[in-house]
Amino acid sequence: LKKEPRTSLGITIAGGRDCRSRLPVYITSVQPVGCLHRDGTIRKGDVLLSINGVDLTQLTYNEAVSVLKTQTAQSQVILRVIQTISENSEEDTEGGNGDELDFMEDQRDDAHTWTPLWTQWLGLPSHMHWCRDIVLQKTNNESWGFSIVGGYEESHGQQQPFFIKTIVPGTPAHFDGRLKCGDEIVAVNGVTTVGMNNSSLIPMLKLQKNKVTLTVVSWPGSLV
């Protein structure tokens, strides 16, 4: 993108590796006063990977703001992005808040910041996922207290991620409180779930008698 020096890009952002879900930096609005709006390529919801070769994927929010402001002062800006929202999505064409006319908001309010639907984060490459281990424990033969969907479908030859479908009240998963509906299970006791089908993962979980370690990925808005 070629532009006049100091001309505003006209975007607001959120995310950063210091936010609660450790999201990558993404665009929350493209303002009609900026050069990116006129260009029309960048959309709300796009994940920012780099600007002028400077990696943004591991930065905190404030670090990303600083880098973007510094690089925007140049007459040419090269942005690498991942589009998380399809071109046909209504979210894609919505304008931002008309009061937010600056290049970038210096302050953020996580409670009110727009974020894409959680399903749209699933298109991110795995190296950008923030995985965490959740250890569940129990003392009897009760179930772990959650159901799953997904897995490899032999009939279609497709690999779908495993997701937590439901959590049963009064069970270890419920009392622990960290696991939630929509969480993606990427490993069980260090064993990857890639390539597994439902009939393989469920018996594996049942074999864990007193303790199980679930490696999961959580996205904002995945609680249903």
Backbone hydrogen bonds, N-H to C=O, Kabsch-Sander energy under -0.5 kcal/mol:
donor,donor_aa,acceptor,acceptor_aa,energy
3,K,75,S,-3.1
6,R,72,T,-0.6
7,T,4,E,-2.3
11,I,103,F,-1.1
12,T,29,S,-1.8
14,A,26,Y,-2.1
16,G,23,L,-1.6
17,R,59,L,-2.5
19,C,16,G,-1.9
22,R,19,C,-1.6
26,Y,14,A,-2.1
27,I,46,D,-2.4
28,T,12,T,-2.5
29,S,12,T,-1.2
31,Q,10,G,-3.4
31,Q,29,S,-0.5
34,G,31,Q,-1.5
35,C,8,S,-1.9
36,L,9,L,-1.5
38,R,34,G,-1.2
39,D,35,C,-1.9
40,G,36,L,-2.2
44,K,92,D,-0.5
45,G,27,I,-2.8
46,D,43,R,-2.0
47,V,82,I,-3.1
48,L,25,V,-2.6
49,L,47,V,-0.6
49,L,80,R,-3.2
50,S,80,R,-1.4
51,I,54,V,-1.6
52,N,78,I,-3.1
54,V,51,I,-2.0
55,D,53,G,-0.6
56,L,49,L,-3.1
57,T,49,L,-0.8
59,L,56,L,-1.3
64,A,60,T,-2.4
65,V,61,Y,-2.4
66,S,62,N,-2.2
67,V,63,E,-2.3
68,L,64,A,-2.7
69,K,65,V,-2.4
70,T,66,S,-2.1
71,Q,67,V,-2.7
72,T,68,L,-2.0
73,A,69,K,-0.7
73,A,70,T,-0.8
74,Q,71,Q,-1.5
77,V,1,L,-3.1
79,L,77,V,-0.6
80,R,50,S,-2.2
81,V,79,L,-0.5
82,I,47,V,-2.1
84,T,82,I,-0.7
89,S,86,S,-1.5
92,D,89,S,-0.7
93,T,89,S,-0.6
93,T,90,E,-1.0
94,E,90,E,-0.7
94,E,91,E,-0.5
96,G,30,V,-0.6
100,E,97,N,-1.9
101,L,99,D,-1.3
110,D,108,R,-0.5
112,H,109,D,-1.9
113,T,109,D,-1.1
120,Q,117,L,-1.6
121,W,118,W,-1.3
122,L,119,T,-0.9
123,G,120,Q,-0.6
124,L,121,W,-2.0
128,M,125,P,-2.2
129,H,126,S,-1.7
131,C,129,H,-0.8
132,R,216,V,-2.2
134,I,214,L,-3.0
135,V,133,D,-0.5
136,L,134,I,-0.6
136,L,212,V,-2.7
138,K,210,N,-2.1
147,S,166,T,-2.1
149,V,163,F,-1.9
151,G,160,Q,-1.5
152,Y,196,M,-3.4
153,E,158,Q,-2.9
154,E,152,Y,-0.7
156,H,153,E,-0.6
157,G,153,E,-2.0
158,Q,153,E,-1.2
160,Q,151,G,-1.1
160,Q,158,Q,-0.6
162,F,185,I,-0.6
163,F,149,V,-2.7
164,I,183,D,-2.3
165,K,147,S,-2.9
165,K,163,F,-0.6
166,T,147,S,-0.8
168,V,145,G,-2.7
171,T,168,V,-1.0
173,A,144,W,-2.2
175,F,171,T,-2.8
176,D,172,P,-2.3
177,G,173,A,-1.5
182,G,164,I,-2.6
183,D,180,K,-2.1
184,E,217,V,-2.6
185,I,162,F,-2.3
185,I,183,D,-0.5
186,V,184,E,-0.7
186,V,215,T,-2.9
187,A,215,T,-1.3
188,V,191,V,-2.4
189,N,213,T,-3.3
191,V,188,V,-2.0
192,T,190,G,-0.6
193,T,186,V,-1.9
196,M,193,T,-2.0
200,S,197,N,-1.6
201,L,197,N,-1.9
202,I,198,N,-2.0
204,M,200,S,-1.3
205,L,201,L,-2.3
206,K,202,I,-2.1
207,L,203,P,-1.7
208,Q,204,M,-0.6
208,Q,205,L,-0.9
209,K,207,L,-0.9
212,V,136,L,-2.2
214,L,134,I,-2.9
214,L,212,V,-0.6
215,T,187,A,-2.6
215,T,213,T,-0.5
216,V,132,R,-2.7
216,V,214,L,-0.7
217,V,184,E,-2.0
218,S,130,W,-0.6
222,S,219,W,-1.6
224,V,222,S,-0.5
